[in-house]
């Protein structure tokens, strides 16, 4: 049975939703599921824009067959060759052997690497090229490293639709609601969108900025990403989020506290600093046990908040492993422009503090507050003034930003 949605004149969503996969890219938990979006344009010529993950390939084929009726499928535009969007290319080509495939040079290089036959039925486009399919003219906008080197976006100059590939995507199954104004985006999708961006695309902020500069020159009426809702209202809201995330500006003034604790003493210190901050007027706080929280959620909140407190036990003369992994993932995501406070613990060799400072110092534009708090096994009266001083420094630094 088919399951389609009309987006605007001549354009339909023909993708599918995946609620069975537990780990996106076999790394990131997706309890909310994920959509794989594909779009079909019915003009004088018929054009499919991207395919889907193999898990929902059957949905795609049924949707295409229903809309085409007896018409051929003339063209396939490949904006992104990653398998969660390209895995169904072979099935589409097998059913429509005369289809012409549109992509750039790297698209076809990657097709060969994935084992697809690249024959005379390909059309290689360059940045800025256009192709008319009847009433609709598509313009191809290269967006390398957002987040693969072959990635491009496609703009329908006729109806103002930007097919944005992985840009403006989000985790989360659509559950019948395709458009952004059919969901409570801030409640249901903002956190998954931030987690998707920060962990999948976050490293490539400068490249996203380049795409945003190109997008500003377009009269965009719809954004059709490869994951998540289609945007047809309040488009500037989501563009602003992407602008902040890709320029590494904090989304909110607030404090992310991430702790690693073996026996509860470092956890107690994290709770203590959280309480002191709230008492001083800062209640926009998230506190996580790094051992129990998947690091993708921590990275997401690191992109959200202006301030981060790292609280770590010393473990095998090193940073407690889950906290160390979080720092590494922040570095991998190219996070910058944050203010950090340090709390560290140790019984016989409390080295975690220095090591955290060294690790964070390798990141760009990170302001590490002075007055690191050292806990010798457990908090004592002499630590109270240190905690107070750290809390005051955080509050004061927010005033100056």
Secondary structure, 3 states (H helix, E strand, C coil): CCCCEEEECCEEECCEEECCCCEECCCEECCCCEEECCEEEECCCEEEECCCCHHHHHHHHHHHHHHHCCCCCCEEECCCCCHHHHCCHHHHHHHCCCCEEEECHHHHHHHHHCCCCCCCCEEECCCCCEEECCCCEEEEEECCCCCCCCCEEEEECCCCEEECCCCCCCCECCCCCCEHHHCCHHHHCHHHHHHHHHHHHHHHHHHHHHHHHHHCCCCCCEEECCCCCEECCCHHHHHHHHHHHHCCCCCEEEEEEEEECCCCHHHHHHHHHHHHHHHCCCCCEEEEECCCCCHHHHHHHHHHEEEEEEEEEEECCEECHHHHHHHHHHHHCCCCCCEEEEEEEECCCCCHHHHHHHHHHCCCCCEECCCCEEEECCCCHHHHHHHHHHHHHHHHHHHHC
